[in-house]
Amino acid sequence: MSTNSPRVDATVFETVTDAITDSIVAFEADGTVVFANPAARELLGYTPGELLERSVDELLADDQRSGLVRRSRRVTPDERTPVDGTVVHRAGREVPVSLTVHAESSNDRDLYIVTFRERGASDSSSPDRPEYERQLKALNRASRQLMAARTVEEVARRTIDVVETVLRRSLTAVWEATEDEALHAVAASDEATSASGGSTAEPMPPVTGTTIEMTVFEDGDPALIGEYDAVANPAHPEMGLEERFLVPLGDHGLLGVGSSGDERIDTSVQELIEILGKNTRAALDRLEREHVIHQQSAAIDAAIDGMAITTDEGEFTYVNDVYARLFGYDDSDELVGTNWQALFAPSEVDRYESEVLPTISEHGSWLGEAVGTTTMGAEIPLEISLSLLADGSGICIARDITERKAQERQLEALNDGLRELMTADDREAVSQVSIDAVEDVLGFERACLRLFDPETNRLDYAALTDGADRVLEQYTVYDFESTLAGRAFREAKTVVDHRSADAARDRSGVDYASLHVPIGPHGVLTVLVESDAEFDERTVQLTEVLAVNTRTAITRAERVHQLKTHDREMRRQRDQLETHTEINELVQEIGRQLLEATTREELEETICGRLVATDLYHSAWIGDVEASSDRLRTRVGFGISSADLEAIEGMSIESIAHGTVERMLETGSVEVVRSYQRSGEYSAPDSEATAADVLSTAAIPLTYGDHLFGVLVVSGSGESLFGEETVSGFDSLGYVTGFAINAIRNRRLLLSDSVIELEFTVSDPDTFYLELTEAPGCVCRFERSVPIEEGKILNYHTVTGTDPEAVLAAAADSDQIEDARVLSDGDDSLLLQTRTSNSTAHAALQVGATLRSAVAADGGARLVLEAPGTADVREIVSLFDEQFSELQLVAKRERDRSVETATEFRRTVDATLTERQRSALESAYAAGYYDWPREITAEELAGSMGVSSSTLHEHLRKGVWSLLRAFLDDHAE
């Protein structure tokens, strides 16, 4: 809060401070108070700013109100005649004072300044009064210098100078409070430094909590310490002081003035030192406020996003450097005072005024996109967040989304290229279109597509970019067995080779970092970059998308070629191709809609509804298989009546959908049956059956990993509905749907405000951990489960009540454990690492639950799972009932989930870690690799995970880098 009104010029108060030395109140002709100095506020009991805009009559006793204002109007500018009066303290008590009224003119306005002091507080007839007033004036002048100081050290040094030059005291010091709960000298007079044995680095020894000085600082009241050499706990007994006057400086520190010999500290000197202490404290308060403001301003200026503040009229009052640079300005000050409309085209301004500003007025905020205009006239796409403050001003946060828009355009261009792929006539044409997309859309100068020749067992070039042609012109073929491209083709998985600048050439003779993506059974798409560059995850994903669609296009092209060999076969396969094209487009459209689904029900309705909406299929429904009852529970259906869905639930698995569901459960893949309808019954189609008479039904498994979420049954008329390509498309749809269901479950578990806690008791003598704890006193507690390569899982358990030899012997005898190690052996417990192909924790994740705890003892175990409130408890119980011979649900509890602030951090890290990096980090952490001293060496850890030491170190190094980047870098995302 301000201590003076903006209605009066600050130079007036400089004149007043020079002329008047006691309590000061200034008021205008109507009696309104416009200024009050600290002495007046202290005498009257008010805080800074509370006296402003009050009537001066409120400060006077009842019998004197209005008289002061009338008398002030008659006083001449030079008249300073003291009169006796009475002022009223805020608490209501009256204080007798001696008043002096002084007239002053400022900016054509009359101003009246009343100076008063408590009668009896200082005797004006004292022979030292002139000296006291001289010193007080000097203190007032010094106060302005204190307020101009820029550092704590400068404030302290000027305070020392005032004591030495004005008060003639040479044993003075200023201490600053620090975090070590001590007071350290910031500055001291030369004599004080010499007498205390101080130095340039530390002018005086510090003040600690056991001294009288620290006691005064903590009490917060000034104190005169007489007979200083006789007190029990002085901070500086070596100085030989007779007196020391201590003035606390709030939380900042302490001002101390000492005396020896004839330098006594009488009452008037104490008053002056206290006044100086208040001024010093005020200067330190100002520095502290400025420091906080500077920090806040620096934080805003350092933000990754552009930030600006506008008035209610739209003019900028603050702009950080990032915001200015967005629009091409070198200095943010250039925008201050201008209107935001100058940064946008007229059409964009019109849109904001008609659409955005009404929204902000109604809701207080708005988030959306806009197009700004730089100083050079270029357009810049922005994501903008606007917030309206109570005073009508606004806060704007802007982010450049040029890169995001470029990525969107890249995806659109890639989609356009995919449509062109589907029109190519043969494998070579598809290859060239794909390579053009790599160069034009993905932006790589060196790329090639090699097709597999089964006769020569080699990968031959089918298309190259010009840059790759220059690099690879001497290599007409790629050896199938010894190259990275051959490896990618043989193993049917993407291979990325990140090479350093001095890496040795492989047998291909090419010294480039390379990316090799298989195109199914047809060949390999390869991209090359300079050896010091790397492929990010997005690049790999986009290249894989292109490869998948290239595979589809090549398959289509080959099928077209086959159709040309025979008229009847051509018609037949043309129908399949058209159907496949529609299904492919349908699958792509459904895939896009899957990303928008928020619940499993919405997801399933989207799939079934979209399938039936085409002319290809007349029914589509989804059901869950209940292993315990050998029945199928329908979930959603389109093109099929509710009565038929209910009837399906009463049928055995083998009789549903002509047996396709049963065969699908046996094979785990898409199963199709075609039958001919005659007289209401179905039979195998004969040669006389037309395509319209053939009823084709397919059962598609909805899977993710090893878990079956359900079955999609689709039926339609026509023999070619489920050709090879269509079945492949439905297989992909089943996998994508299973992935989406799993993601929705995990998202629901993460975002659910309430969860269900399920507690089970388990007995199964064939389970290793339960068999292990049959020994009396042995307890096994689950710690964590970490997936590693080849579908293996590392489990970590804390085991008590037995010795390592017994544990390892039991593990060696168990068929469930592939490898076991004791990582640490304490006095009463050991840490056991086991490798297996199954884990209770990962089984829980398959049904959308989380294993919170598992403890085995006396041959039994107690498991606690956490699932979202909408979870299917019956499904969870059914899954775990299949794993254990005896399982009992003993408790089901609903509770609110507490918000964990670490979630955002973990999501950020997860986004940057590969599965191998995460597995390596989790294994290293659980195994005690990061403990001190280490519980396991890197070689031992690598052996337990089945990887080389160098591979482990690479994963750990990249994983730790991702963790540090997420933790230390504000712009990691």
Solvent accessible surface area in square Angstrom, and as a share of the most:
residue,aa,sasa,rsa
1,M,186,0.83
2,S,69,0.44
3,T,54,0.31
4,N,49,0.25
5,S,3,0.02
6,P,133,0.84
7,R,101,0.37
8,V,11,0.06
9,D,53,0.27
10,A,63,0.49
11,T,82,0.48
12,V,10,0.06
13,F,16,0.07
14,E,85,0.38
15,T,67,0.39
16,V,3,0.02
17,T,34,0.20
18,D,62,0.32
19,A,33,0.25
20,I,13,0.07
21,T,24,0.14
22,D,22,0.11
23,S,9,0.06
24,I,6,0.03
25,V,0,0.00
26,A,0,0.00
27,F,1,0.00
28,E,16,0.07
29,A,43,0.33
30,D,97,0.50
31,G,2,0.02
32,T,22,0.13
33,V,0,0.00
34,V,0,0.00
35,F,27,0.11
36,A,3,0.02
37,N,20,0.10
38,P,78,0.49
39,A,44,0.34
40,A,0,0.00
41,R,30,0.11
42,E,109,0.49
43,L,35,0.17
44,L,0,0.00
45,G,27,0.26
46,Y,28,0.11
47,T,70,0.41
48,P,63,0.40
49,G,12,0.11
50,E,48,0.22
51,L,1,0.00
52,L,28,0.14
53,E,93,0.42
54,R,79,0.29
55,S,43,0.28
56,V,2,0.01
57,D,29,0.15
58,E,80,0.36
59,L,5,0.02
60,L,5,0.03
61,A,6,0.05
62,D,117,0.60
63,D,126,0.65
64,Q,52,0.23
65,R,111,0.40
66,S,46,0.30
67,G,25,0.24
68,L,13,0.07
69,V,15,0.08
70,R,134,0.49
71,R,56,0.20
72,S,0,0.00
73,R,137,0.50
74,R,174,0.63
75,V,16,0.09
76,T,76,0.44
77,P,89,0.56
78,D,131,0.68
79,E,58,0.26
80,R,112,0.41
81,T,66,0.38
82,P,85,0.54
83,V,50,0.29
84,D,106,0.55
85,G,4,0.04
86,T,23,0.14
87,V,3,0.01
88,V,33,0.19
89,H,30,0.14
90,R,125,0.45
91,A,88,0.68
92,G,48,0.46
93,R,139,0.51
94,E,108,0.49
95,V,3,0.02
96,P,57,0.36
97,V,0,0.00
98,S,27,0.17
99,L,8,0.04
100,T,25,0.15
101,V,1,0.00
102,H,14,0.06
103,A,12,0.10
104,E,42,0.19
105,S,82,0.53
106,S,14,0.09
107,N,106,0.54
108,D,153,0.79
109,R,85,0.31
110,D,81,0.42
111,L,7,0.03
112,Y,17,0.06
113,I,0,0.00
114,V,4,0.02
115,T,10,0.06
116,F,6,0.03
117,R,71,0.26
118,E,71,0.32
119,R,101,0.37
120,G,79,0.76
121,A,62,0.48
122,S,36,0.23
123,D,92,0.48
124,S,70,0.45
125,S,91,0.59
126,S,40,0.26
127,P,125,0.79
128,D,99,0.51
129,R,19,0.07
130,P,94,0.59
131,E,77,0.35
132,Y,26,0.10
133,E,57,0.25
134,R,96,0.35
135,Q,21,0.09
136,L,8,0.04
137,K,72,0.31
138,A,11,0.08
139,L,0,0.00
140,N,23,0.12
141,R,116,0.42
142,A,9,0.07
143,S,20,0.13
144,R,96,0.35
145,Q,109,0.48
146,L,0,0.00
147,M,76,0.34
148,A,58,0.45
149,A,0,0.00
150,R,156,0.57
151,T,66,0.38
152,V,47,0.27
153,E,102,0.46
154,E,52,0.23
155,V,1,0.00
156,A,1,0.01
157,R,93,0.34
158,R,71,0.26
159,T,0,0.00
160,I,0,0.00
161,D,60,0.31
162,V,11,0.06
163,V,0,0.00
164,E,57,0.26
165,T,87,0.51
166,V,16,0.09
167,L,3,0.01
168,R,143,0.52
169,R,30,0.11
170,S,29,0.19
171,L,9,0.04
172,T,1,0.00
173,A,2,0.01
174,V,6,0.03
175,W,1,0.00
176,E,62,0.28
177,A,35,0.27
178,T,54,0.32
179,E,178,0.80
180,D,89,0.46
181,E,150,0.67
182,A,13,0.10
183,L,1,0.01
184,H,57,0.25
185,A,12,0.10
186,V,27,0.16
187,A,7,0.06
188,A,5,0.04
189,S,0,0.00
190,D,119,0.61
191,E,87,0.39
192,A,1,0.00
193,T,27,0.16
194,S,90,0.58
195,A,37,0.29
196,S,7,0.05
197,G,67,0.64
198,G,24,0.23
199,S,60,0.39
200,T,140,0.81
201,A,102,0.79
202,E,67,0.30
203,P,21,0.13
204,M,1,0.00
205,P,44,0.28
206,P,48,0.30
207,V,0,0.00
208,T,61,0.35
209,G,51,0.49
210,T,109,0.64
211,T,14,0.08
212,I,39,0.20
213,E,0,0.00
214,M,8,0.03
215,T,59,0.34
216,V,9,0.05
217,F,34,0.14
218,E,123,0.55
219,D,101,0.52
220,G,43,0.42
221,D,95,0.49
222,P,55,0.35
223,A,31,0.24
224,L,67,0.33
225,I,19,0.10
226,G,39,0.37
227,E,128,0.57
228,Y,1,0.00
229,D,107,0.55
230,A,74,0.58
231,V,41,0.24
232,A,107,0.83
233,N,56,0.29
234,P,25,0.16
235,A,19,0.14
236,H,0,0.00
237,P,82,0.51
238,E,94,0.42
239,M,16,0.07
240,G,46,0.44
241,L,1,0.01
242,E,69,0.31
243,E,16,0.07
244,R,5,0.02
245,F,4,0.02
246,L,0,0.00
247,V,7,0.04
248,P,14,0.09
249,L,0,0.00
250,G,20,0.19
251,D,132,0.68
252,H,32,0.14
253,G,0,0.00
254,L,0,0.00
255,L,0,0.00
256,G,2,0.01
257,V,0,0.00
258,G,0,0.00
259,S,1,0.00
260,S,42,0.27
261,G,46,0.44
262,D,139,0.72
263,E,52,0.23
264,R,115,0.42
265,I,5,0.03
266,D,77,0.40
267,T,94,0.55
268,S,43,0.28
269,V,13,0.08
270,Q,37,0.17
271,E,61,0.27
272,L,0,0.00
273,I,0,0.00
274,E,56,0.25
275,I,52,0.26
276,L,0,0.00
277,G,2,0.02
278,K,89,0.38
279,N,29,0.15
280,T,0,0.00
281,R,115,0.42
282,A,42,0.33
283,A,0,0.00
284,L,12,0.06
285,D,41,0.21
286,R,29,0.10
287,L,19,0.10
288,E,97,0.44
289,R,138,0.50
290,E,59,0.26
291,H,99,0.44
292,V,67,0.39
293,I,109,0.55
294,H,122,0.54
295,Q,98,0.44
296,Q,106,0.47
297,S,41,0.26
298,A,46,0.35
299,A,67,0.52
300,I,52,0.27
301,D,53,0.27
302,A,74,0.57
303,A,28,0.22
304,I,93,0.47
305,D,23,0.12
306,G,0,0.00
307,M,43,0.19
308,A,0,0.00
309,I,57,0.29
310,T,19,0.11
311,T,45,0.26
312,D,103,0.53
313,E,134,0.60
314,G,7,0.07
315,E,79,0.35
316,F,3,0.01
317,T,73,0.42
318,Y,54,0.21
319,V,6,0.03
320,N,0,0.00
321,D,60,0.31
322,V,27,0.15
323,Y,4,0.01
324,A,1,0.00
325,R,147,0.54
326,L,23,0.12
327,F,1,0.00
328,G,40,0.39
329,Y,49,0.19
330,D,141,0.73
331,D,67,0.35
332,S,15,0.10
333,D,101,0.52
334,E,94,0.42
335,L,3,0.02
336,V,67,0.39
337,G,47,0.45
338,T,52,0.30
339,N,48,0.25
340,W,41,0.14
341,Q,71,0.32
342,A,80,0.62
343,L,2,0.01
344,F,17,0.07
345,A,37,0.29
346,P,108,0.68
347,S,82,0.53
348,E,22,0.10
349,V,15,0.09
350,D,89,0.46
351,R,74,0.27
352,Y,8,0.03
353,E,79,0.36
354,S,79,0.51
355,E,101,0.45
356,V,2,0.01
357,L,69,0.34
358,P,68,0.42
359,T,45,0.26
360,I,15,0.07
361,S,87,0.56
362,E,133,0.60
363,H,127,0.57
364,G,26,0.25
365,S,57,0.37
366,W,46,0.16
367,L,125,0.62
368,G,18,0.18
369,E,71,0.32
370,A,4,0.03
371,V,60,0.35
372,G,0,0.00
373,T,39,0.23
374,T,28,0.16
375,T,70,0.41
376,M,175,0.78
377,G,51,0.49
378,A,55,0.43
379,E,131,0.59
380,I,17,0.09
381,P,30,0.19
382,L,0,0.00
383,E,47,0.21
384,I,3,0.02
385,S,37,0.24
386,L,27,0.14
387,S,45,0.29
388,L,80,0.40
389,L,76,0.38
390,A,120,0.93
391,D,113,0.59
392,G,24,0.23
393,S,15,0.10
394,G,15,0.14
395,I,52,0.26
396,C,13,0.08
397,I,62,0.32
398,A,0,0.00
399,R,108,0.39
400,D,63,0.33
401,I,6,0.03
402,T,59,0.34
403,E,123,0.55
404,R,93,0.34
405,K,51,0.21
406,A,42,0.32
407,Q,55,0.24
408,E,70,0.32
409,R,137,0.50
410,Q,42,0.19
411,L,75,0.37
412,E,108,0.48
413,A,40,0.31
414,L,4,0.02
415,N,71,0.36
416,D,73,0.38
417,G,11,0.11
418,L,18,0.09
419,R,151,0.55
420,E,97,0.44
421,L,1,0.00
422,M,35,0.16
423,T,95,0.55
424,A,9,0.07
425,D,98,0.51
426,D,63,0.33
427,R,67,0.24
428,E,98,0.44
429,A,36,0.28
430,V,0,0.00
431,S,0,0.00
432,Q,77,0.34
433,V,24,0.14
434,S,0,0.00
435,I,1,0.00
436,D,59,0.30
437,A,8,0.06
438,V,0,0.00
439,E,66,0.30
440,D,114,0.59
441,V,25,0.14
442,L,17,0.09
443,G,56,0.53
444,F,34,0.14
445,E,112,0.50
446,R,51,0.19
447,A,1,0.00
448,C,0,0.00
449,L,0,0.00
450,R,1,0.00
451,L,9,0.05
452,F,38,0.16
453,D,41,0.21
454,P,102,0.64
455,E,163,0.73
456,T,67,0.39
457,N,70,0.36
458,R,99,0.36
459,L,0,0.00
460,D,40,0.21
461,Y,41,0.16
462,A,32,0.25
463,A,4,0.03
464,L,49,0.24
465,T,4,0.02
466,D,103,0.53
467,G,6,0.06
468,A,0,0.00
469,D,71,0.37
470,R,168,0.61
471,V,34,0.20
472,L,3,0.02
473,E,120,0.54
474,Q,117,0.52
475,Y,63,0.24
476,T,99,0.58
477,V,47,0.27
478,Y,13,0.05
479,D,67,0.35
480,F,25,0.10
481,E,105,0.47
482,S,40,0.26
483,T,9,0.05
484,L,37,0.18
485,A,0,0.00
486,G,0,0.00
487,R,98,0.36
488,A,0,0.00
489,F,26,0.11
490,R,102,0.37
491,E,84,0.37
492,A,77,0.60
493,K,93,0.39
494,T,38,0.22
495,V,8,0.05
496,V,54,0.31
497,D,31,0.16
498,H,77,0.34
499,R,32,0.12
500,S,66,0.42
501,A,76,0.59
502,D,128,0.66
503,A,30,0.23
504,A,86,0.66
505,R,154,0.56
506,D,46,0.24
507,R,192,0.70
508,S,8,0.05
509,G,21,0.20
510,V,11,0.06
511,D,40,0.21
512,Y,42,0.16
513,A,0,0.00
514,S,6,0.04
515,L,0,0.00
516,H,5,0.02
517,V,6,0.03
518,P,22,0.14
519,I,1,0.00
520,G,28,0.27
521,P,90,0.56
522,H,17,0.08
523,G,0,0.00
524,V,0,0.00
525,L,0,0.00
526,T,1,0.01
527,V,0,0.00
528,L,7,0.04
529,V,22,0.13
530,E,87,0.39
531,S,18,0.12
532,D,116,0.60
533,A,37,0.28
534,E,127,0.57
535,F,16,0.07
536,D,86,0.45
537,E,116,0.52
538,R,75,0.27
539,T,26,0.15
540,V,25,0.14
541,Q,92,0.41
542,L,15,0.07
543,T,0,0.00
544,E,59,0.27
545,V,66,0.38
546,L,1,0.00
547,A,1,0.01
548,V,93,0.53
549,N,18,0.09
550,T,0,0.00
551,R,112,0.41
552,T,26,0.15
553,A,0,0.00
554,I,0,0.00
555,T,36,0.21
556,R,43,0.16
557,A,1,0.01
558,E,52,0.23
559,R,45,0.17
560,V,30,0.17
561,H,123,0.55
562,Q,80,0.35
563,L,7,0.03
564,K,137,0.58
565,T,103,0.60
566,H,108,0.48
567,D,96,0.50
568,R,159,0.58
569,E,58,0.26
570,M,58,0.26
571,R,123,0.45
572,R,105,0.38
573,Q,18,0.08
574,R,95,0.35
575,D,67,0.34
576,Q,33,0.15
577,L,18,0.09
578,E,93,0.42
579,T,11,0.07
580,H,13,0.06
581,T,41,0.24
582,E,83,0.37
583,I,1,0.00
584,N,27,0.14
585,E,107,0.48
586,L,4,0.02
587,V,25,0.14
588,Q,70,0.31
589,E,49,0.22
590,I,0,0.00
591,G,23,0.23
592,R,144,0.53
593,Q,57,0.26
594,L,7,0.04
595,L,154,0.77
596,E,130,0.58
597,A,4,0.03
598,T,88,0.51
599,T,60,0.35
600,R,16,0.06
601,E,94,0.42
602,E,72,0.32
603,L,0,0.00
604,E,1,0.01
605,E,87,0.39
606,T,31,0.18
607,I,0,0.00
608,C,0,0.00
609,G,18,0.17
610,R,67,0.24
611,L,1,0.01
612,V,37,0.21
613,A,77,0.59
614,T,27,0.16
615,D,148,0.77
616,L,26,0.13
617,Y,6,0.02
618,H,92,0.41
619,S,12,0.08
620,A,0,0.00
621,W,12,0.04
622,I,0,0.00
623,G,0,0.00
624,D,16,0.08
625,V,43,0.25
626,E,41,0.18
627,A,65,0.51
628,S,100,0.64
629,S,53,0.34
630,D,77,0.40
631,R,92,0.34
632,L,2,0.01
633,R,66,0.24
634,T,19,0.11
635,R,69,0.25
636,V,22,0.13
637,G,21,0.20
638,F,77,0.32
639,G,55,0.53
640,I,41,0.21
641,S,58,0.38
642,S,81,0.52
643,A,70,0.54
644,D,72,0.37
645,L,27,0.13
646,E,124,0.56
647,A,56,0.43
648,I,17,0.09
649,E,65,0.29
650,G,57,0.55
651,M,68,0.30
652,S,31,0.20
653,I,6,0.03
654,E,91,0.41
655,S,57,0.37
656,I,1,0.01
657,A,21,0.16
658,H,80,0.36
659,G,8,0.07
660,T,0,0.00
661,V,0,0.00
662,E,60,0.27
663,R,88,0.32
664,M,2,0.01
665,L,65,0.32
666,E,129,0.58
667,T,82,0.48
668,G,50,0.49
669,S,46,0.30
670,V,16,0.09
671,E,32,0.15
672,V,34,0.20
673,V,32,0.18
674,R,80,0.29
675,S,8,0.05
676,Y,30,0.12
677,Q,95,0.42
678,R,119,0.43
679,S,112,0.72
680,G,61,0.59
681,E,128,0.58
682,Y,91,0.34
683,S,54,0.35
684,A,84,0.65
685,P,48,0.30
686,D,68,0.35
687,S,117,0.76
688,E,148,0.66
689,A,21,0.16
690,T,78,0.45
691,A,64,0.50
692,A,80,0.62
693,D,58,0.30
694,V,2,0.01
695,L,23,0.11
696,S,0,0.00
697,T,4,0.02
698,A,0,0.00
699,A,0,0.00
700,I,0,0.00
701,P,8,0.05
702,L,0,0.00
703,T,37,0.21
704,Y,70,0.27
705,G,62,0.59
706,D,142,0.74
707,H,21,0.09
708,L,59,0.29
709,F,6,0.02
710,G,1,0.01
711,V,0,0.00
712,L,0,0.00
713,V,3,0.02
714,V,0,0.00
715,S,13,0.09
716,G,0,0.00
717,S,60,0.39
718,G,10,0.09
719,E,65,0.29
720,S,24,0.16
721,L,11,0.05
722,F,4,0.02
723,G,6,0.05
724,E,126,0.56
725,E,12,0.05
726,T,1,0.01
727,V,40,0.23
728,S,57,0.37
729,G,14,0.13
730,F,1,0.00
731,D,73,0.38
732,S,54,0.35
733,L,1,0.01
734,G,0,0.00
735,Y,116,0.44
736,V,57,0.32
737,T,0,0.00
738,G,0,0.00
739,F,105,0.44
740,A,12,0.09
741,I,0,0.00
742,N,16,0.08
743,A,35,0.27
744,I,5,0.03
745,R,14,0.05
746,N,49,0.25
747,R,88,0.32
748,R,69,0.25
749,L,10,0.05
750,L,101,0.50
751,L,107,0.53
752,S,22,0.14
753,D,117,0.60
754,S,48,0.31
755,V,1,0.01
756,I,8,0.04
757,E,28,0.13
758,L,0,0.00
759,E,23,0.10
760,F,0,0.00
761,T,38,0.22
762,V,3,0.02
763,S,46,0.30
764,D,13,0.07
765,P,88,0.56
766,D,112,0.58
767,T,20,0.12
768,F,2,0.01
769,Y,40,0.15
770,L,5,0.02
771,E,89,0.40
772,L,15,0.08
773,T,0,0.00
774,E,97,0.43
775,A,48,0.37
776,P,127,0.80
777,G,57,0.54
778,C,1,0.01
779,V,47,0.27
780,C,2,0.01
781,R,121,0.44
782,F,32,0.13
783,E,85,0.38
784,R,76,0.28
785,S,17,0.11
786,V,0,0.00
787,P,60,0.38
788,I,22,0.11
789,E,58,0.26
790,E,157,0.70
791,G,60,0.58
792,K,54,0.23
793,I,15,0.08
794,L,1,0.00
795,N,6,0.03
796,Y,0,0.00
797,H,13,0.06
798,T,37,0.21
799,V,0,0.00
800,T,46,0.27
801,G,51,0.49
802,T,43,0.25
803,D,69,0.36
804,P,27,0.17
805,E,124,0.56
806,A,45,0.35
807,V,0,0.00
808,L,67,0.33
809,A,56,0.44
810,A,31,0.24
811,A,3,0.02
812,A,86,0.67
813,D,122,0.63
814,S,18,0.12
815,D,150,0.78
816,Q,78,0.35
817,I,17,0.08
818,E,83,0.37
819,D,43,0.22
820,A,21,0.17
821,R,76,0.28
822,V,39,0.22
823,L,13,0.06
824,S,27,0.18
825,D,91,0.47
826,G,45,0.43
827,D,158,0.82
828,D,112,0.58
829,S,36,0.23
830,L,5,0.03
831,L,29,0.14
832,L,0,0.00
833,Q,3,0.01
834,T,0,0.00
835,R,54,0.20
836,T,12,0.07
837,S,68,0.44
838,N,87,0.45
839,S,7,0.04
840,T,34,0.20
841,A,16,0.12
842,H,45,0.20
843,A,6,0.04
844,A,0,0.00
845,L,76,0.38
846,Q,52,0.23
847,V,5,0.03
848,G,0,0.00
849,A,0,0.00
850,T,29,0.17
851,L,18,0.09
852,R,124,0.45
853,S,43,0.28
854,A,14,0.11
855,V,41,0.23
856,A,6,0.04
857,A,36,0.28
858,D,117,0.61
859,G,17,0.16
860,G,18,0.18
861,A,14,0.11
862,R,114,0.41
863,L,9,0.04
864,V,24,0.14
865,L,0,0.00
866,E,5,0.02
867,A,1,0.00
868,P,1,0.00
869,G,39,0.37
870,T,99,0.58
871,A,14,0.11
872,D,50,0.26
873,V,28,0.16
874,R,142,0.52
875,E,44,0.20
876,I,1,0.00
877,V,43,0.25
878,S,28,0.18
879,L,29,0.14
880,F,0,0.00
881,D,75,0.39
882,E,114,0.51
883,Q,57,0.26
884,F,22,0.09
885,S,77,0.50
886,E,111,0.50
887,L,32,0.16
888,Q,116,0.51
889,L,64,0.32
890,V,63,0.36
891,A,23,0.18
892,K,113,0.48
893,R,95,0.35
894,E,135,0.61
895,R,96,0.35
896,D,117,0.60
897,R,56,0.21
898,S,81,0.52
899,V,142,0.81
900,E,103,0.46
901,T,129,0.75
902,A,39,0.30
903,T,40,0.23
904,E,117,0.52
905,F,73,0.31
906,R,131,0.48
907,R,100,0.37
908,T,42,0.24
909,V,6,0.04
910,D,65,0.34
911,A,75,0.58
912,T,52,0.30
913,L,25,0.12
914,T,74,0.43
915,E,153,0.69
916,R,128,0.47
917,Q,18,0.08
918,R,101,0.37
919,S,9,0.06
920,A,0,0.00
921,L,17,0.08
922,E,29,0.13
923,S,0,0.00
924,A,0,0.00
925,Y,144,0.55
926,A,15,0.12
927,A,0,0.00
928,G,3,0.03
929,Y,12,0.04
930,Y,101,0.38
931,D,69,0.36
932,W,234,0.82
933,P,103,0.65
934,R,134,0.49
935,E,75,0.34
936,I,7,0.03
937,T,66,0.38
938,A,8,0.06
939,E,112,0.50
940,E,80,0.36
941,L,0,0.00
942,A,3,0.03
943,G,37,0.35
944,S,0,0.00
945,M,14,0.06
946,G,56,0.54
947,V,28,0.16
948,S,60,0.39
949,S,36,0.23
950,S,81,0.52
951,T,42,0.24
952,L,0,0.00
953,H,82,0.36
954,E,71,0.32
955,H,25,0.11
956,L,9,0.05
957,R,144,0.53
958,K,64,0.27
959,G,0,0.00
960,V,48,0.28
961,W,152,0.53
962,S,6,0.04
963,L,61,0.30
964,L,93,0.46
965,R,78,0.28
966,A,17,0.13
967,F,148,0.62
968,L,126,0.63
969,D,55,0.29
970,D,119,0.62
971,H,81,0.36
972,A,9,0.07
973,E,157,0.70
